[in-house]
């Protein structure tokens, strides 16, 4: 998620769930109904503090801009009062499903990006004593599973794993924070900081069973991790160093054996690693790299990365308005 004119690449406007498009019409009008990202505009109070305003806007892969007027641009705190900040929006890695906080009642819902009915998640997703400002929402790669993570300190509630189709709820071990889904969505990767200042990574299979490891510091401190479809191999991106002109590097770490590969340098600017990575179900490692200078359009590069050779291929590029308050990318 990132804080601060639509670009020329946004060719047309549409609306999900109200104005312009009836439910499901977005799919009929496009051969590529995937969203790359979503963003919401920033407005300013008289005291110059920014707040989110307008509608969430989807940036579609075919260049359209689609508004989601049913999505809230504010949150609620534990007592039910509005908080003029927002981060409760997620898009699946395949770009076809979104989860957001409904404007009318602040319930969490999951809906196809192409339009159509939204599924309301169980009320237990946001339990009593919590507001939506205290949660993080994560979608599996195809959007069929949601993880709700809680920001309570000290930790009281375990993260919830919700099957969208049925509303069935499972829980992750208490004290473990979400680090991402595996490439096929069958596992979740979690982090837990232990009392001896070490980090434990765990891959929990949604069907049962876990692999746990205490990785070396290089892995524990890595800014970007991604769990492969095999449920045990973690892609590890390190930043390098701009001062020494050391480039970012990619390695893989095996949670089961503890093996860490030597990896390879990436042909990217020193000190600037990918800010998001995920594996496709086909075993291809994807990543994004974005600029986020205040007052300038954000430029997002979509990449594929060979974790053995470090070869990088740019597969796409898009921009997000300089008037943004916040944006989220597919898979984030």
C-alpha positions in Angstrom: 0.0 0.0 0.0 1.3 3.4 -0.9 0.3 7.0 0.2 0.7 10.0 -2.0 -4.6 13.4 -13.2 -5.6 10.2 -14.3 -3.1 9.2 -17.0 -3.6 9.2 -20.7 -3.6 5.4 -20.5 -6.9 5.4 -18.7 -9.0 5.4 -21.8 -12.5 5.3 -20.4 -14.5 5.5 -17.2 -17.0 3.0 -15.8 -18.6 2.3 -12.4 -19.1 -1.0 -10.6 -22.3 -1.4 -8.7 -24.3 1.6 -9.5 -23.6 4.2 -12.2 -22.7 3.4 -15.8 -22.3 -0.3 -15.6 -24.8 -2.8 -14.4 -23.4 -5.8 -12.4 -21.4 -8.0 -14.7 -21.3 -5.6 -17.6 -17.7 -4.8 -17.1 -16.7 -8.4 -18.2 -18.9 -8.2 -21.3 -17.2 -4.9 -22.3 -13.6 -6.1 -21.9 -11.6 -9.1 -22.9 -9.3 -8.4 -20.0 -11.3 -7.8 -16.8 -8.2 -7.8 -14.5 -7.3 -4.9 -12.3 -3.7 -3.9 -11.9 -4.3 -1.6 -8.9 -6.8 0.5 -7.1 -6.3 4.1 -5.8 -8.3 6.8 -4.0 -7.9 10.5 -4.3 -6.5 12.9 -1.6 -8.3 16.0 -0.5 -7.1 18.5 2.0 -8.7 20.0 5.1 -8.2 23.7 5.9 -5.4 22.6 8.3 -3.7 21.0 5.2 -4.1 17.4 6.5 -4.9 15.1 3.6 -7.8 12.6 3.7 -9.2 10.1 1.2 -12.1 11.3 -0.9 -14.2 10.4 -3.9 -14.5 6.8 -5.0 -11.9 4.0 -5.2 -10.7 3.7 -8.8 -9.6 0.4 -10.4 -6.8 0.6 -13.0 -7.7 -2.2 -15.4 -5.2 -4.1 -17.5 -7.0 -3.0 -20.7 -6.5 0.7 -19.8 -10.0 1.5 -18.4 -10.7 3.3 -15.2 -13.5 1.7 -13.1 -15.0 3.4 -10.0 -16.2 1.3 -7.0 -18.7 3.6 -5.3 -19.7 0.9 -2.8 -16.3 0.8 -1.2 -15.7 3.0 1.8 -13.0 5.6 1.8 -13.0 5.9 5.6 -12.7 3.3 8.3 -14.3 2.9 11.7 -12.5 2.6 15.0 -13.5 0.3 17.9 -16.3 2.5 19.1 -17.8 2.8 15.6 -16.6 6.4 14.9 -15.3 7.2 11.5 -11.6 7.5 10.9 -10.6 9.5 7.8 -7.9 7.1 6.7 -8.2 4.0 4.6 -6.3 0.8 3.8 -9.1 -1.8 3.7 -8.9 -2.7 0.0 -7.2 -5.7 -1.6 -7.0 -7.2 -5.1 -6.1 -10.8 -5.8 -2.8 -11.4 -7.6 -4.7 -12.5 -10.8 -6.5 -9.2 -10.7 -10.0 -10.7 -10.9 -11.3 -10.3 -7.3 -11.3 -7.5 -4.8 -12.1 -7.2 -1.1 -13.2 -3.9 0.5 -15.0 -2.3 3.3 -18.6 -1.5 2.2 -19.5 2.1 2.4 -23.1 1.6 3.7 -22.3 -0.4 6.8 -18.5 -0.9 6.9 -18.9 -4.7 6.5 -16.1 -6.5 4.6 -17.1 -7.9 1.2 -15.5 -9.8 -1.7 -16.6 -9.1 -5.3 -15.5 -10.0 -8.8 -13.6 -7.1 -10.4 -15.7 -7.6 -13.5 -18.9 -6.8 -11.6 -21.6 -8.9 -10.1 -22.9 -9.7 -6.6 -20.6 -9.2 -3.6 -20.3 -11.7 -0.9 -20.4 -10.3 2.6 -17.9 -11.8 5.0 -19.1 -13.0 8.4 -19.4 -10.4 11.1 -16.8 -12.3 13.1 -14.2 -11.0 10.6 -14.3 -7.7 12.6 -15.1 -8.8 16.1 -16.4 -6.6 18.9 -13.8 -4.4 20.3 -12.2 -3.9 17.0 -12.7 -1.4 14.2 -11.7 -1.7 10.6 -8.8 0.6 11.3 -7.3 -2.3 13.3 -7.2 -4.9 10.6 -5.3 -6.0 7.5 -7.1 -7.8 4.6 -5.3 -10.2 2.3 -6.7 -12.1 -0.7 -5.4 -15.4 -2.1 -4.1 -15.4 -5.7 -7.5 -16.2 -7.2 -9.5 -14.5 -4.5 -11.2 -17.6 -3.0 -9.7 -17.1 0.5 -9.3 -14.1 2.7 -7.0 -13.6 5.7 -7.9 -11.0 8.3 -5.0 -9.9 10.4 -5.4 -7.9 13.6 -3.2 -5.0 14.7 -3.8 -5.5 18.5 -0.9 -5.0 20.9 -0.4 -7.1 23.0 -1.7 -9.8 20.6 -5.0 -11.2 21.7 -6.6 -12.4 18.5 -5.3 -14.9 16.0 -5.6 -14.1 12.3 -8.7 -15.5 10.6 -8.7 -17.5 7.4 -12.1 -17.2 5.7 -13.3 -19.3 2.7 -15.2 -16.8 0.6 -17.7 -19.3 -0.9 -18.9 -20.8 2.4 -17.9 -18.2 5.1 -16.1 -20.9 7.0 -13.5 -19.5 9.4 -10.2 -21.1 10.5 -7.5 -19.4 12.6 -3.7 -19.1 12.3 -1.6 -19.5 15.5 -1.9 -16.5 17.8 1.0 -14.0 17.4 1.8 -14.8 13.8 1.5 -12.0 11.2 0.5 -12.5 7.6 3.4 -12.5 5.1 1.6 -13.7 2.0 -0.1 -16.6 0.2 1.8 -19.3 -1.7 1.6 -19.2 -5.5 -1.3 -21.7 -5.7 -3.1 -20.3 -2.6 -2.9 -23.6 -0.7 -0.6 -22.2 2.0 0.0 -18.9 3.9 3.3 -17.6 5.0 3.5 -16.0 8.4 6.1 -14.2 10.6 6.5 -14.4 14.3 9.0 -12.4 16.3 10.3 -14.4 19.2 11.5 -13.2 22.6 15.2 -13.8 21.7 14.9 -11.3 18.9 14.8 -13.9 16.2 12.1 -14.4 13.5 10.2 -17.6 12.8 8.7 -18.2 9.4 5.9 -20.7 9.0 4.1 -22.0 6.0 0.7 -23.2 7.0 -1.2 -25.5 4.6 -4.8 -24.6 4.6 -5.7 -28.3 4.5 -3.6 -28.9 7.6 0.1 -29.1 8.5 2.9 -26.6 8.8 6.6 -26.1 8.0 8.4 -23.8 10.4 11.9 -22.4 10.3 14.1 -19.8 12.0 15.9 -18.3 9.0 19.3 -16.5 8.9 19.3 -12.8 9.5 19.6 -12.1 5.7 16.2 -13.7 5.2 14.7 -12.3 8.4 15.6 -8.8 7.4 14.7 -9.1 3.7 12.2 -6.4 2.6 10.3 -8.7 0.2 9.5 -12.4 0.5 7.3 -14.7 -1.6 6.2 -18.3 -1.0 6.3 -20.6 -4.0 3.5 -23.1 -5.0 5.4 -25.9 -3.4 4.7 -24.4 0.0 8.3 -24.5 1.2 10.5 -22.4 -1.2 10.7 -18.7 -0.3 12.0 -16.1 -2.8 14.1 -13.6 -0.8 14.8 -10.1 -2.2 17.5 -8.0 -0.5 18.0 -4.3 -1.2 21.7 -3.9 -1.9 23.1 -0.5 -1.1 22.9 2.8 -3.0 26.0 4.2 -1.4 28.2 1.2 -2.3 26.3 0.7 -5.6 25.5 -2.8 -4.6 22.5 -4.1 -6.5 19.4 -5.8 -5.1 19.7 -9.6 -5.1 17.3 -12.5 -5.2 17.8 -15.8 -3.4 15.6 -18.8 -2.5 15.3 -20.2 1.0 14.0 -23.7 1.7 11.8 -23.7 4.9 12.2 -27.5 5.2 15.9 -28.0 4.7 17.2 -24.5 5.7 19.1 -24.2 2.4 19.8 -20.7 1.2 21.0 -20.3 -2.3 23.8 -17.8 -3.2 21.4 -16.1 -5.6 22.0 -13.5 -8.2 22.2 -9.8 -8.6 19.2 -8.1 -10.3 19.6 -5.5 -13.0 17.9 -2.9 -10.9 19.0 0.3 -9.2 21.2 -0.2 -6.1 19.2 -0.1 -2.9 15.9 -0.4 -4.7 14.5 -4.0 -4.5 11.1 -5.0 -5.7 8.5 -3.8 -3.3 6.1 -6.8 -3.9 6.6 -10.3 -5.2 4.5 -13.4 -5.7 4.7 -16.7 -7.6 2.3 -17.7 -10.2 0.7 -21.2 -9.9 2.9 -22.1 -12.9 6.1 -21.4 -10.9 6.9 -18.0 -12.5 8.1 -15.4 -10.0 6.5 -12.0 -10.4 7.5 -8.7 -8.9 6.6 -5.0 -9.0 8.9 -2.0 -8.6 7.3 1.4 -8.0 8.3 5.1 -7.5 6.2 7.0 -5.0 7.4 10.6 -4.9 5.0 13.0 -3.3 3.4 15.3 -5.9 4.4 13.1 -8.8 2.6 10.3 -10.5 3.6 6.9 -9.2 5.2 4.7 -11.8 4.8 1.0 -11.4 6.8 -1.6 -13.3 5.6 -5.2 -13.5 8.4 -7.8 -13.8 9.2 -11.4 -14.0 12.3 -12.6 -12.2 14.4 -15.7 -12.7 15.5 -16.6 -9.1 18.5 -18.6 -10.4 20.0 -16.2 -12.9 18.6 -12.9 -11.7 17.3 -12.2 -15.2 14.5 -9.7 -15.1 11.9 -9.0 -17.8 9.5 -6.0 -17.7 6.0 -7.3 -18.6 4.1 -4.1 -18.0 4.1 -0.5 -16.8 1.5 1.9 -15.6 1.1 5.1 -13.6 -1.1 6.3 -10.8 -2.3 9.9 -10.4 -0.2 12.3 -8.5 -3.5 13.3 -6.6 -3.6 9.9 -4.9 -4.0 9.5 -1.2 -3.2 5.8 -1.2 -3.0 2.9 -3.7 -2.9 -0.9 -3.5 -1.5 -3.3 -6.2 -2.9 -6.6 -7.3 -1.4 -9.3 -5.0 -0.5 -6.8 -2.2 
